[in-house]
Structures are given as C-alpha cells and as structure tokens.
C-alpha cells in the first residue's frame, strides 16, 4: 500500500516531508485558527508550492524558515491566503435570508448593522444587501453591512462586485434585473453588482483570531457560516465568546448547515435551523 504514496511523492517538484506538513499545520493554526487534518496534505502542497516558485526557493523547509525568520507581513498574508478555503454562492442556505427578511420587516430599530464575518468573494454580503433592499423595498435601506475575511485576495474580488454570468444564473429573473448590470463589449459574459448595493457594504480584512475585532457593537445579526468547521473546539469557543458581546440583545446569529455550538451553550442557544440567539451575561474576549 505504501508504493503509490511513494511514487506520488517522488513525482513532486519539491520534497514535502512529514515535518514540513506539521510545521504548516502549526503555523496556520496559530495564525488563523485553521485546523488542518492529515487529508489536507496534497492541498497544502499544491497551494504552497506556488509560493516556493514565486520566491525562487528550493525547499518547503527553506520557505517556512524564511517565513518565520523575516516576519514579512505580506508573505504571511500570502501564506494565509493560500491555505484559506473559499466556497460560496449567492443565497447559499436560503432559509437564513428568508428569516433575516422577516426580522428586518418587523423590527422597530431605526437602523441595522450586520456583520458578515467570512465574506469570501462577496456573494454572501451581497445576498444580505439584496435581502435588505427587498425587505424595505428600496435600494437605500437603513442597513449597513460589514463584510470581513482573513483572505485579502477574495476581498479584492468582493469589492469589485464583478462575476461571470453563470454565478447568477440560479437567481430569480427579477433579482438579476434589479440588482445586477450585464456587461457588454470587453465585459461580455460578466455582470456587475449595482452600485447602490455595493454602497451598503464596507469590506475590510479581519482575522477571527485577532484579540480585538474592529466591529461595532449592537449588531442586528452576525453571519458566521461554514467558518467554525475549520477551527478546533477551543478556538471555536474563543471566537464565539468574542462575537457574543457584539450582538444586540435581540440580535441573531446565523451558522453553517454542519455547525452546532453545544460546547457554547452559555453563549448562544439554538432557536431554529442553524439560527441562534445570544444568552447569558456578556462574555468579554
């Protein structure tokens, strides 16, 4: 059974030893909280090997030594970006947006601030913005959306709001017409989110392992979906404990379909399908 693995390793451009993989696991866990499993070895190699080529280095050990010794903020960001997984779509897990629409329609609050904590390439915060526009029946609803991500590359894509047309193919025709502009000429085959929608969102880099979040309090909702699956349980609890005080007493927390927070029952209680409410006294980070 070892022969295929050995043949696979021999075919690689660079040697990638067990100690290299373990160092990567330790560094990305300390840097971004991501807990890599053994099944991610090939992914780690394929993503980081691009950094070795870009820096003209000859070994993973040399790259990791350089990373730690030089404390280069740009390279640390490149390392983090390379190991971040981004899977998203417009109105992914649509029940959350239907729920949010009801919350916005019935709330007595004059304004709402919503935090999308893993914005990726922008589909989720733009879906939140569309939901707000529909709930208030205006392109200028009383809603501000803070969209953050640890990966700066995907945030650049999100800020531009330009997508291939196939990314919006599953949206209802009315939504496509109201919220997107179809490209022509050099932009044929692409679409752009309407400027009114982009104006509702502030994009900013943020690492959920940071000691302090540059996020306002009294939030109406936090979207933190399909993020915790990349963290171990102690890291999950620390992040949730930092988020909990930022929510308004009547705020809502939306999680991913495969996530549950039984280990944080003192912070959040489940009130519906991957939908939570804050409980208990404020927990300071």
C-alpha positions, 0 to 999 in steps of 0.5 A, a space after each residue: 500500500 505504501 508504493 503509490 504514496 511513494 511514487 506520488 511523492 517522488 513525482 513532486 517538484 519539491 520534497 514535502 516531508 512529514 515535518 514540513 506538513 506539521 510545521 504548516 499545520 502549526 503555523 496556520 493554526 496559530 495564525 488563523 485558527 485553521 485546523 488542518 487534518 492529515 487529508 489536507 496534505 496534497 492541498 497544502 502542497 499544491 497551494 504552497 508550492 506556488 509560493 516556493 516558485 514565486 520566491 525562487 526557493 528550493 525547499 518547503 523547509 527553506 520557505 517556512 524558515 524564511 517565513 518565520 525568520 523575516 516576519 514579512 507581513 505580506 508573505 504571511 498574508 500570502 501564506 494565509 491566503 493560500 491555505 484559506 478555503 473559499 466556497 460560496 454562492 449567492 443565497 447559499 442556505 436560503 432559509 437564513 435570508 428568508 428569516 433575516 427578511 422577516 426580522 428586518 420587516 418587523 423590527 422597530 430599530 431605526 437602523 441595522 448593522 450586520 456583520 458578515 464575518 467570512 465574506 469570501 468573494 462577496 456573494 454572501 454580503 451581497 445576498 444580505 444587501 439584496 435581502 435588505 433592499 427587498 425587505 424595505 423595498 428600496 435600494 437605500 435601506 437603513 442597513 449597513 453591512 460589514 463584510 470581513 475575511 482573513 483572505 485579502 485576495 477574495 476581498 479584492 474580488 468582493 469589492 469589485 462586485 464583478 462575476 461571470 454570468 453563470 454565478 447568477 444564473 440560479 437567481 430569480 429573473 427579477 433579482 438579476 434585473 434589479 440588482 445586477 448590470 450585464 456587461 457588454 463589449 470587453 465585459 461580455 459574459 460578466 455582470 456587475 453588482 449595482 452600485 447602490 448595493 455595493 454602497 451598503 457594504 464596507 469590506 475590510 480584512 479581519 482575522 477571527 483570531 485577532 484579540 480585538 475585532 474592529 466591529 461595532 457593537 449592537 449588531 442586528 445579526 452576525 453571519 458566521 457560516 461554514 467558518 467554525 468547521 475549520 477551527 478546533 473546539 477551543 478556538 471555536 469557543 474563543 471566537 464565539 465568546 468574542 462575537 457574543 458581546 457584539 450582538 444586540 440583545 435581540 440580535 441573531 446569529 446565523 451558522 453553517 448547515 454542519 455547525 452546532 455550538 453545544 460546547 457554547 451553550 452559555 453563549 448562544 442557544 439554538 432557536 431554529 435551523 442553524 439560527 441562534 440567539 445570544 444568552 447569558 451575561 456578556 462574555 468579554 474576549 
